[in-house]
Amino acid sequence: MVSSSNLGFPRMGENRELKKLVENYWQGKVEETQFQKELKEIRINHWKLQKEAGIEIIPSNDFSLYDQVLDHIHLFGAIPKRYTPVVESEIEDGSNGLRTYFAMGRGYQTSKAATQVSETNTQGAFASKVEKSIDVGSMEMKKWFDTNYHYIVPEFEDSQQFKLTNYGGYSEPKPIHEFLEAKSIDIETRPVVLGPISFLLLGKSSDSSKPYSSKFDSLVHLNALLGVYEELFKQFEKIGVKSVQIDEPVLCFDLFETELIKNAYTTAFNVIHKAAPNINILIATYFGEIRENIDLITSLPVNGIHIDTIRSSSSEVESVLTKIPTSWTISIGIIDGRNVWKNDLTKSLVTLKNIIAKTGSDRILLAPSCSLLHCPHSLTREIGRVESQVLDWLAFSLEKLKEISFLTYALNKCTFTTENTITFPEDTCSKIKEYYQLNKESNQKRRESKLIHNDIVKKRVTEITPSMLKRENPFPVRREAQRKRLTTLPALFPTTTIGSFPQTKEVRLARSNFKSKKITPEAYDQFIRDEIRKCIKVQEECELDVLVHGEFERTDMVEYFGEYLAGFVFTQNGWVQSYGSRCVKPPIIYGDVNRPVPMTLEYTTFAQTLTTKPMKGMLTGPVTILQWSFVRDDQPRSETCFQIGLAIRDEVTDLENKGIACIQIDEPAIREGLPLRLSDWNQYLKWAIDSFLLSSTGVKDSTQIHSHMCYSDFNDIFESIQRMDTDVLTIENSKSDLKLLKAFEKYGYTNEIGPGLYDIHSPRIPSVEDMKDRVEQMLKYLSTNLLWINPDCGLKTREPETTRLALINMVKVAKQFREIYANKE
């Protein structure tokens, strides 16, 4: 019999209960006992929801307070030494380890250390009983493969030691605790553990001996790490765990060091198997094709494999199936875990029928393609809020689990004719038959809908010419024209921010009241204009050089633009975790995209009337809008991206015509969208960079084009970054140990650049000394006349006062360096 399963469930809850609970805990509004009680309630509710949806194999340890990789860092005791003062403060307090856990994710600063702030400790629940001067930043954060989820990067020092730890108030390690917690309500779960090779390769090593090539340096720590896996799996077996899902997503990468990788995997899984010989191990891959790595996988002492069939071609799946041992379980990722479109059940049944003909049914598990972490919770609250025709095409996490449940039922109970029609048993419930019929009708209606297609938009894409993808003159010529126009800009170390300013409770309340029609459009417009005035006043008092209007009218850097663009639809509650407690509500692109009206013109031009300094027009680029939306799956993504690029190009033209001299087109997602396999890179980078150029190049030399990128490894695509040809590129750098700057030196980047001086995701206030040291490091790789001074990302999530103090310090740094280098000249 085919079985139903799940790889992971969204953590935040239907109404973002986890986000609210964790943020209240950070602020000291929830005491420890209540915090743990409510966390348990969320976990139990999620297990019950999956069981009620008909899922037989339910995951545990997929829940996290911040990030699953950070969970493993703490679980394995791989806490960097700079957090020792935080650990010691917890020992003194008798705390539960969460202060250190969250310090690694978001930084930690006591009030004694925050000399620029009032005596009130800003750490809420994390204030140590014995106040010490502790000031430590967060660990590096990167994109989780090609998603918009961010993970905390493990750090490994020379001779790294690991130990299995209990933290968070548990009396046993987290994976053990959560398995037992589910078992206490009679739900047998399959624990999820990040595999040892992926854990190491997703981290970074400072080991000086470097016995391996640089890409695989961290594997030097494998033997030390395996001790904790051995201990963990022994505990699993002791408490009666029957199967474990070991996630090894790097097996969808090109792993060129074949013998090195093979030996590492063989060693690791032999240790795990020996520690727990009675536990069935499912090795899970996702986000790409396994390809040649199947030979490595099938050599391991495991019992099953998960295949992402959504990201794999049918020929790839067939090739993999022929090599899987006949005794293994095969988990088929048949439902798209990363997009929101309703599954075509008939098409899936045909695919599964062909697979079962080759493998038999007793070995098959049906599952989403990956963890449902990347999909919203459920459609329950969207009824009546999303246009009904589009709503009928959608499926969120709970709906996807029901699709898996139906497919499992159909394969086990129904028969198929040669025409691929389904025959239900006589005793089948009418609701099941109706469910299937409605699915067929919904998919047919979507294919035929007139909502999707716009011939004018399609024609415009076909008329894109090479001249539309380049500026009129090279950067040196443009720079001279821009300096003549931007007369208030200092010759050295100009300062700016990335765009957004803190969105206070008052801003969020005003937006909510406007959407619920509790205040008039006129009142809301006046409120936004007043916020813009205050924002500009703060920036001028901080003495910033290029200002922004603060983006108070924007809920999200993608959602805001989608609300103005045709072809988009929006949900009420379609939240997805991005990092920590930060959630985003991705728009849904269902049809051809165009810009019926200007999107940013009114507030940007208003802001410019309030200052003599240049005001940046703030836009989100086409690739980022694409990547951070749920995208239609009935045409190539490149086609949709060019449509968005044309829409942004129209907005850029309007801003320039209204006298805006600086226009920033953010593209943090270009690296994120890079395919996992090198052979697929060139095709993607060609259309992705062309889409950005399409959006940005239709301006005069004197208009300064900025862009921003963050939280990714950009070294691999440096030539493509150069091809973007922005006048000013700002990049996240505060969490990256300056390693990205080495690439700028190596490849000779010649346009202006602003590496971020401080981490805006941390509640700490950076000191002048700290930022000055970072600039000194930057100047080892970058020219003084190209360097901008700025934070590493938007300031939306920060508090107004800490933002003001941080910017004052940042401007002080710029002034100090202007003095130093003016004197040198």
N, C-alpha and C positions, 0 to 999 in steps of 0.2 A: 504493500500500500504506500502511496505517496503521502508524505507528511508536510505540514505547514510549519514555517519557522520565521523568525525575525532576527536581524543582526544587531539592531539597536533602535531605541525609541527616543523621540525628542524629549529633552529634559525640562524645558521651561514650564510646561503645563499649558492647558487650554487658555488660561488667562495670564500667562507669564507669572505664575505663583512663585516659581523659584527665583526669578529675577528680583521680585519685590522683597521676598524673604531675605535673600542674601544681602541686598543693599540696606535693608533695615538692620541686619546684623552688623554690617560694617559701621553703621552710624550709632550702634549701641542701643537701638530701639527695641531689640529682641534679646531677652536673656537666654543663656545657653540651653537650659532644659526645654524651653519652648521652641527654640530653634531646631534642636534635634527631633523633637516631637513632630513638627511640621514637615521637616525633611522626610521623615519616615512615612508620613501620610501621603506625600507626593509620590514617593517610590511605590508604595503599595497600590495606590490608585492606578499608576501606569501599568503595573503588572496585571491588575484585574482587567483593565481596559483591553489589553492584548489577549487575555484569555477569553473575554467575552466576544472578541472579534473572531474567535475560532483558531487562534494560533496555538499550536501544540508545543513548539520549542521556543521558549521565551528567554531573552537574554537578561542577565544581571551583570552588575559592575559596568554597565554602559551609562549609568547616572554619574554626574560630576557637578561639583560646586563651581568649577571654573573651566577646567579643560582636562580631557582624559590623559593627555601626555603629562601634564603637571601632576595628575594623580599618581602616575607611575614614577615620576621623579621623586615624589615624597615617599611613596610606598617602598621604593628601593633605597631610600636614604641617600640619594645623590644630591644632597643640598650643598650648593657652592659655599665656600668658606666665608665669603663676604656676608652671609646671613647668620654667621655664628652669634653676633650680638643679639639678634632676634631670638634665636634658639635659646640662648642663655637667659634672656628675659622671661621666656616661657617656663623654663625650668624653675626660675625663682618664683614665678607666679603660680606654678602648678597648673599651667594652661594645657590645652589639648592639642596643640600643634597647628591649629588653623591660622594663628598669627603668622607663622613662618610660611605656611602654604600660600596664603594670600599675599604676603610680602614678595614671594617669588613671582607671582602673577602680576602684581600692580604696584610694587614698591612699598616702603614703610618709612615714615618719618615721625619721630616724636616731637611734641611741641617744644621741648628743650632744644632740639636740633633746628627747628624752624624759627630761627631768630627774627625773621621778618614778619612773623605772624603773631597773633595774640597768644596769651597764655593758655587759651582753650586748646586741648588736644584734639586734633582733627581725625584721630584714628578710631574714635568711637569705641567699639567693643574690643579693639586691639590695644588700647592704652595699657601699658604695663603698670603694675601696682607701684613698682619702684621706678620713678621717672629717670630715664637715662637719655643721653644724647645719642640717638640712633638715627641714621639717615642712609638708607640703602635703596637703590633703584630696582626696577623689575628686571626679570630675565628677558632675553631676546624672544620676540614673537614672530612667527612666520605663517604664511598661508598653508593650510593643510592640503597638499597636493594642488589640484586645480579648482579648489572650492573657495568660497569667501569665508570659510571658518578659519580661525587663527589658533595655532597651537603654541605652547611654550616650549622653546628649544632646550633640550637637556644639555648640560655642560659637564664635561669630564676632564678632571685634572690629572696630572702625572700620578700614576699608581692609584687610580681612583678606587675607593673602597665602597662596597654596597652592603646594605643590611635590610632585612625585611622589617618594616616598622608598622606600628599601629598609630594612627593619628585621627583627629577629628572626634575624639571622645570614645572611640571604639576600643573594645578589649581584645580585638583580633584584627588582622589586616583587612582592609576595606573589601576586597573581593570575597573573603570568607564571610565577613559580617553580612554583606548584602545577599549572598546565597542563603544563609541561615534565616535571614529576615523574610525572604520570599517563602522559604520552606515552612515558616511558622504560620503562614496563611494557606498552606497546602498547594503552593505553586512550585513545581520543580523547575529550576532555571538552568540555563547553560551559561556559566560565567564567561565574560569576554575579557581577554588579556591581550595587550599589545605585545607582539612577539619580540624576542630579544634582538634579532638582527635589525628589524625596523626601528626599534627603540634606539639602538646605537647609531644607525645610519642617519636617522632624523636629528641626531644631536651633533655636537661639535666637541672636538678633543683638543686639549692643549698639551698632550703628551709629547715630550721633547724627543723621545727615542725614535718616533716615526718609523716603525718597521714596515708599514704598508704605504701604498700610494696615497696621496693626500685625500682623495675622495672617500677612502675607507679607513682613515686614521683611527676612528673611534672603535674599530673592531679589536684593537689591542686590549680593550677592556672586557672582551667577551668572557673569558674564563672567570674573572672576578664577578661579573654580573650573573653568570649561570648559577652561582651559589644561592641567590635569592629565588630564582625560578625553581630550582630544585626544592627548596624549603616550602615555597608556596604550593607547588603541586603535591607534595607529600601531605600538606594540610588539606588540600582539596580531596585527596583520596580518603583521608581519615574521616572527613565529615560526610562522605557518601556522594560526592560529585560524580556523575556518570559521564558527562562530556564537557569539554571546554572549547570555546572558539578562540583560536589564536590568530589575531590579525597580523598579517604580514603584507601590507599594501606595497612595500617596495618591490615585491615580486612582479609588479607591472612596470618596473623601470628596466632600462638597459643596464644590466649588471655585468660590466665588461671584464672585471677581474674574476673570471670563471672559476678557477681553482680555489682562489681565496674565499670567494663567496660560498662555493660548494662545501669547502671544509668547515666554514663557520656554521652554515645551516646544519650540516651533518652532526657536528659536535653538539650544537645547541639542542637539537631535537632528540638526539640520543640521550642526553642528560635528562630531558623532560620525560621521555618515555620510561627510562629506568627508574625515575623518581615516582612515577604513577602509571605502572603498566596496565592497570585496569580501567583507566580513563580513556574514552574515545576523544581523539583530537581532530577537530575540524580546522584546517588552515584556510583562512579567509583572505582573498585578494579582491580588490575592487578599483574602480576608476579607470581601468584600462585592460589591455589584452595581456595574457600570460606569455604567449608566444613560446620562445625557446626555453623559458624558465620552467616549463612543465616537466622537462627531463629532470631538473633538480628536485622539483616538488615530489615527483613520484618515487624518488630514491629515499625519501624521508620516512621514518617510522610513525606515520600518522594514519588516521582512519578515514579521512574525508577531505574534500576541497570545495570551496565556494567559488563560483565563476560569475563574474559580472557580464551577463549576456547583453545588457543594454549598451555597454561600451565596447562590445566585441562583435566582429562580423560573424555571420553564420558559418563561414568557412573556418574561421578561427575556433569557434566553439566545437565544430565537428572534429577538427584536428586534435583539440585537447581531449575530447571524449574518447578518442581511439587509444589514448595513452594512459588513461586512468586505470589503475588496478581494479579487477572485477569485484574485489572485496570491499572497496571503498564506498562510502556515502558521497553522493554528489549533490551539492546545494546549488540550485539554479536560480540566479538573480534575474527573475523574469519580469519583475515590476520595477519601474524606474524610481529609485530612491532619491533622485535629485531634481525631479521636475514634477509638475502638478497636473499633468494631463491624465485623464481617465484611460486606463488600459483598454486596448482592443482585445477583449477576452477571446473572441473567435480566433484571431491571429495568434494569440499566445497558446491557445489549445493546440493549434496546428503545429507550432514550434515544439511544444512539449510532447506531443504525440510522436513526432519524429525522433526526439531524443530518447523517449522511453522504448521505442522500437530497437534502439541500439544498446540501451543499458538495462532495460527492465525497470519496473516501477518501484520495487522494494528498496532501491538504493537512493531514490530521489527525494530531496527536500525542496520545497518551493519557498522562495524568499524574495525580499527586495534586492535590488542590485547592490546596495550598500546600506549602511546605517541610515535610518530615517531621521537622524539628527539634522539633515539638510533640507527637510521638508516641514511645512507647518503642521500643527497638531491635528485639526479636524475642520470640516466644512460647516459644522453645526451653526456657528454664529455668522455665517456668510449668507444664509438664506434671507432673501429680501433686501440684501445690501449689495450684492454683485448682480450685474445684469443677468437675467435668468437664462438667456441662451448660452452665455459663456459659462455661467455656473454649472450648467449641465455637462460641460466638457471636463470638469475638474475632479481631482481626487487628492486629498491630503493624506496624512499618515494613517489615521484610522480607516479611511476609505480604502487605502492601499492594502491594509491588512485584511480587509473584507474581500478584496479582489483575490488575494492569495488564498484565503479560505475557500472562496468559490471555486477557484481553479483546482484546488486540492480535492474538493467534493466531486467536481466534474470528472476528473481523471480517475477517481476511485469508483464512482457509481454510474457514470454515464457511458454511452457508446457513441461512436462516430461513423457516419456513412462515408462513402468514397468522395462525396461532394463536400466533406468537412462540415456537415451539419451535425448537431448534437441531439441525441435522443435520451430523455430523462427517464429514470425508473418510474413506474406507476405511482409509487408511494412518495414521490418527490413533493415537497411543500410547494404550494403555488407561488409563494414569495420568492423562492429560488428561481423558478422559471421566469417570473416577472422581472427579477433582477437581471437575468441574462438578456431578456428581450429588450429591456430599457437600455442596456449597455450597447447593444447592436444599433438601436435607433439613434442613440446619442452620438456615436462615432460617425454614423452616416450623415447626420445633420451637420456635424462639424465639417466634414469633407465638402459638403455642398453649400455651406453658408456664404451669403454675399457680404457678411461682415468682414471677412478675412481679406478680400482682394481690392486693390485700388490701382487701376491701370495707369493713372497719371504718375504715381509713385514708381511703379515698375519701369515705366518708360524713362523717367529721370535717371534712374540707376544705370540704365543701358547707355546713357549719353555722357557719363563721366569720362573725361579725357585726361591724358597724362599731365597736361598743363595745370589741371585743377589740383594736383598733388604736390606742388612745390611753390615756395615763396619766390617773389620776383627777383630778389638778389640774395647773395650769401650773407651769413651772419655778420662779418665785419662791417659790411656796408649798412646793414640794418641797424647795427649797434650805434653807429655814428648818428644815424637819423633819429634814433630813440633818445640818445643823450641830449640832442639839441631840443627835442620836444619836452623831455622830462627834466625841466630845469631845477626842480627842487631836490632831485636825487643826488645824494653825496657821491663823490667819485669813487670812494672805497667803502666796502662793507655796508651796503644798503640793507635796511631792515624791513621785514614784512611778516605777516602771519599767513597761514595756509588757507584761511577762509572763514570758517564758522567761529562764532563766539559763544560763550556759555548760554545754554537755553535753560533759563531759570524756571521755577515752578510757575511764576507769573506768565511766562511765555507759553508754557504748555497749557495752562488753564485758559488763557485767551484763545488759543487755537481750538481747544476742546469746546469752548463756549461758542465760538464762531461756527464750528462744524455742526453743533447741535442747535444752532440758530437762537442761542440765548442772547447773543449780541448781534448787532447789524453789521453788514459788510463795511459800512462807513466807520463804525466804531473800531472794528478790527484793523482796518487800514490805518487809522490814526494811532492805534496802539503800536503797530509795527514801525511806523515812522518815528514815534517817540523812542522806541528801542534803538533804532538806527542812529538817532541823534546822540543818545547816551553812549553808544558804542564808538562813534567817531570821536566824541569828547575824550573818552578813555584812551583811545589810540593816540590822539594828539598830545594828551598829558604824558603818555609814555614816550612820546617823541618818535614814533614809528614813521618810516618814510613812505611806504606804499600801503594804503589803507584798504580795508574791506568793509562792507556794510553789515556783516555779522550773520546774515542768513537766518534771521528770526522767523521769516515767513515759511521756512522750509522744514518739513518733518525729517527728511532724509535726502541725501545728495542724489539719489536716483529716483525715489518716489516723487519728489517735487517735480522733476522734469517730465516724468511719465504722465503726471496729471494734466499736463498741457499738450501732450503728443497724442495724435490719433493712433489707434492700434493697441492701446494699453487699457488694462482694466485693473482695479485695485480692490484689495480685500479689507475687511474690517479688522481681522484678527490673525492674518497669515504671517505670524512672527516666526523668524528663524534666528537661532543663536549665531552671532558673528565672533565675539570673543567675550570671555568672562560673563558678566551680566548684560552685556550689550547685545540687543536684539535688533534686527532689521526686518522690514516688511516688504519683501521684493515685489515690484509690480509684475504683472503678467502680460507678456506681449503675445497677443492672439492673432494680430493681423498686420497688414502693411502700415509702416510708420511714416507720419509726416507731421509738420508743425503748422497747425492752423493759425496760431497767433503768437506774438512774442512772449517769451517766458520770464525773462529777468530784467527787461528794459526799464520798467517803471521804477523799481526800487533802487537799481544801480545808478540811474541818472539822477534820481532824487538825492542819493547819498553824495554824489559828486558835487551837487550844488552847496553842500554843507562844509566843504573843505577846499583849500587851494592845492592840497597834495593829491597825487594821483590815486584814483579809486579803481581797484581791480574789479572787472566784471568776472563773476564766478560761475563757471559752467562745469558740468560733468561730461567727460568724453564718451564717444560712441562705444568703445570697447568695454568701458566700465559699466555703462548703462546696460549693455548686452549681458555682461557677466553677472551682474548683480540683479538681474531680472530672471523670472521664469520665462524661458524663450520658447516660442512656437517651434514645434518639431516637424512641421510639414514643408519646410524649405531649408536650404543651407543657412547656417548661422551667419556666414559672410554676407549673404544677401540682406539679411536683417540689419547687420552692422553698417553697411553702406547706406541704407535708408536712414538710420539714426545719424550717421555722419553728415548727410545732406541737411538734416533738420538743425543740427548744431551749427553748421556752416551758415545757415540763414540767420541764426541768432547772433553769431559773431559779426556778421556784416551789419546788422542793425545796431549793435553796441558801438562799433567803430563809427558808423554814420552819426551817432549821437555824441561823439567826442570822447568816448572812453579810450584811454591811451594804453591801458594794461588789461589784458584779458587772459584769465587762467582757465585752462581746459584740463581738468584733473583726469589722470589715467592710472590710478593705482592698480587696476586689474589686468594690465597688459601681460605682465609676467605670470599672473595667476592663471590666465587662460591657456598657457603654453601646454601642449600635449605632453604626456608622460614619456613618449618615445621620441628619440632624436630624429628618426626618419620622418616624423610628422611635423617637425618644427617649422621648416621653411614655408610650407604652404600656409600655416596659420599666421606666422609673422608677416608674410606678404600682405594678406588682406587686413590684418589687425592694424599694422602701421599705416597702410594706405587709408584706412578708415579715419585714423587720427589726422593724417595730413589733409584729407578731404575736408575735415571739420575746421582746420586751423590756418590754412594757407591763403585764403581769399582776402587778405588784408594788405594794407600799404606797409612799406618798410618801417615807418615811424610808429607803428602799433606793436607794442611789445607783447609777445605771446609767452605765457607761463604755462607750465604743467607741473603736476605733482604725482609722485609714485611712492608707494610704501609697502613695508612688511613682506618682501619677497627677495629671493636671490636674483639680482639683476645682472650679475657678472656674466651669466650664460648668454644673455641677449644684448650685450653691450653695443654691438654694431647696429642693432635695431633701435636702441635708445638714441644713438647718434643720428640715425635716419629720421627720427622725429623732428629734428632741427628746431627745437624750441629755443626761444631767446633766453629764457630762465627756467631751469629745471630744479624744483625743490624735491628732496628725497628724505624719507625716514632714515635716520642714521643713528639715533641715540641708543637703540637696542642692538646695533649691528657691529659693535666693537671696531668701527671704522674700516672694516675689511672691504666694504664696497668702494671706499675711496682709493684703494690700491688699484682697482680696475680702471678708475678714471685716470690715474697716473699712467698706468700701463698702456692704455689705448689712446691717450692724448686727447681728452675731451677739451674742446676749445670754447664752448658757449658758457654762459653764466650759470652758476649752480649754487643751490642753498641746501647743504646737508643739515638735517635737523639737529639743533643744539640740546634739546631736552625732550623727555618722554612725556607727552601730554596725557597718557593713559594712567599715569601715576598721580596720586594725590599730593605728592611731595612738591615743595617749591625748590627749584634748582638754584644753587648759589652762584654768585658771580665767578668765584674761583673754579667751580666745576665746569661751567660753560667756557670760561677762558681757556682752560686746559684742553677742552675739545676743539676749540678754534686753533690752538697751537698745533694740535695733532693734524687737523685738516690742512693747515698750511704747509705741511710736509709733502702733500700730494697735489694741492691746488694752488693756482696763481692768486695773489692778493687782489688783482683787479677783476677777478671773475667771481669772487666769493660773496654770497648773500648770507645774512644772519636771520634765522627764523626757527620756530619750533618744528617738531618733526611731523605734525599732523594738525588737523582742525581742533579747535578748542571747545567744541560743543558740549562735551561731557564734564568739563571742569566747573569749579565754582568761580564766580566773578572776582572775588577778592584774591584768591590764589592765582588766578590768571593775570590780574593786574600786577601783582608783585613779581611774578615770573617774567613778565614782559619788561618791567622796569629793569630788572637785573640783566635781561638779554640786551636791552639797548645800551646799558652801561658797558657791557662787553664790547659792543660794536664801537662805541665812542673811544674806549681805551685803545683798540687796535687801529682806529683811524689816527689817533695821536701818535702811536708808535711808528706807523708806516709813513705818516706825513713827515715826521721828523727824519726818517731814514732817507726820504726823497729830498 
